[in-house]
């Protein structure tokens, strides 16, 4: 089982980033997937979840209307499109297998939003 996140970086407030998570070693298309984040010194915060087929999504209030979770089951890849980024979005972002924010996750990708 492997989850590899990419796409993070440094961006100015108001900018956009698209995160990707390449999944392997399990039946990706059979599982709901989630994104969580962890700011320095804070706990894990759930961000978004998508069902196995990609037809149902849920977002945290803090990102609703700005972030969009999606997936490509043929490619085994999960995405997070992040628009209108704010300094409070600065964190390490992880993709998670399933809906539990404490579930198996990758190594993460750093997102830093400057004001």
C-alpha positions as CSV (number, residue, x, y, z in Angstrom):
1,X,0.0,0.0,0.0
2,X,1.5,3.3,-1.0
3,X,0.2,6.9,-1.2
4,X,2.4,9.6,-2.7
5,X,1.4,13.2,-2.5
6,X,2.8,15.9,-4.7
7,X,2.0,19.4,-5.9
8,X,2.6,21.5,-2.8
9,X,4.7,24.6,-2.7
10,X,4.9,28.3,-1.9
11,X,2.1,30.5,-3.1
12,X,0.8,34.0,-2.4
13,X,-2.6,34.5,-0.7
14,X,-5.3,34.3,-3.3
15,X,-3.4,31.9,-5.5
16,X,-4.1,28.3,-6.4
17,X,-2.5,24.9,-6.2
18,X,-3.5,21.4,-7.3
19,X,-2.4,18.5,-5.1
20,X,-2.1,15.0,-6.4
21,X,-2.0,11.7,-4.6
22,X,-0.8,8.6,-6.5
23,X,-2.2,5.4,-5.0
24,X,-0.9,1.9,-5.4
25,X,-1.1,-1.5,-3.7
26,X,-4.8,-1.6,-3.1
27,X,-8.1,-1.4,-5.0
28,X,-8.2,2.4,-5.2
29,X,-11.5,2.5,-7.0
30,X,-13.2,0.6,-4.1
31,X,-12.4,3.0,-1.4
32,X,-13.5,6.5,-0.3
33,X,-10.5,8.8,0.0
34,X,-9.8,11.9,2.0
35,X,-7.5,14.8,2.4
36,X,-6.3,16.0,5.8
37,X,-3.9,18.6,6.8
38,X,-1.6,19.4,9.7
39,X,-0.4,22.9,10.5
40,X,2.8,23.2,12.6
41,X,2.1,22.5,16.2
42,X,-1.5,21.5,15.5
43,X,-3.4,18.2,15.2
44,X,-4.7,16.6,12.0
45,X,-7.6,18.5,10.5
46,X,-10.0,16.8,8.0
47,X,-10.3,18.7,4.8
48,X,-12.4,16.8,2.2
49,X,-13.7,13.3,1.4
50,X,-14.9,11.7,-1.8
51,X,-16.7,8.4,-2.3
52,X,-15.3,5.5,-4.2
53,X,-17.1,6.4,-7.4
54,X,-16.3,10.1,-7.2
55,X,-20.0,11.2,-7.2
56,X,-20.2,12.4,-3.6
57,X,-17.9,14.9,-1.8
58,X,-17.8,16.5,1.6
59,X,-15.7,19.5,2.6
60,X,-14.8,21.1,5.9
61,X,-16.5,24.5,6.4
62,X,-13.1,26.1,6.4
63,X,-12.4,25.2,2.8
64,X,-16.0,25.0,1.4
65,X,-16.3,26.9,-1.9
66,X,-12.5,27.1,-2.3
67,X,-11.2,23.5,-2.4
68,X,-12.5,20.7,-4.7
69,X,-11.7,17.1,-4.2
70,X,-11.8,14.7,-7.2
71,X,-10.4,11.4,-8.4
72,X,-9.4,9.5,-11.5
73,X,-10.0,5.8,-10.8
74,X,-8.5,4.8,-14.1
75,X,-5.2,6.5,-13.0
76,X,-5.4,5.6,-9.3
77,X,-5.0,9.3,-8.4
78,X,-6.7,11.6,-6.0
79,X,-6.7,15.4,-6.4
80,X,-7.3,18.5,-4.4
81,X,-7.8,21.7,-6.3
82,X,-7.2,24.6,-3.9
83,X,-8.2,28.1,-5.0
84,X,-8.3,31.5,-3.1
85,X,-5.7,30.2,-0.7
86,X,-5.2,31.9,2.6
87,X,-2.3,32.0,5.0
88,X,-4.4,29.8,7.4
89,X,-4.2,27.1,4.7
90,X,-0.5,26.6,5.4
91,X,0.0,23.0,6.4
92,X,1.3,19.6,5.4
93,X,-1.4,18.0,3.3
94,X,-1.9,14.2,3.4
95,X,-4.1,11.9,1.4
96,X,-5.8,9.3,3.5
97,X,-7.3,5.9,2.5
98,X,-10.9,5.9,3.7
99,X,-12.8,8.4,5.7
100,X,-11.0,8.3,9.0
101,X,-8.6,11.2,9.3
102,X,-6.3,8.9,11.3
103,X,-6.3,6.2,8.6
104,X,-3.3,5.2,6.4
105,X,-1.7,8.3,4.8
106,X,1.2,9.2,2.7
107,X,4.3,11.3,3.5
108,X,2.5,14.6,2.8
109,X,3.2,17.6,0.8
110,X,3.9,21.1,2.2
111,X,1.7,24.0,1.3
112,X,2.8,27.4,2.3
113,X,0.7,30.5,1.7
114,X,2.3,33.9,2.1
115,X,0.4,37.0,3.0
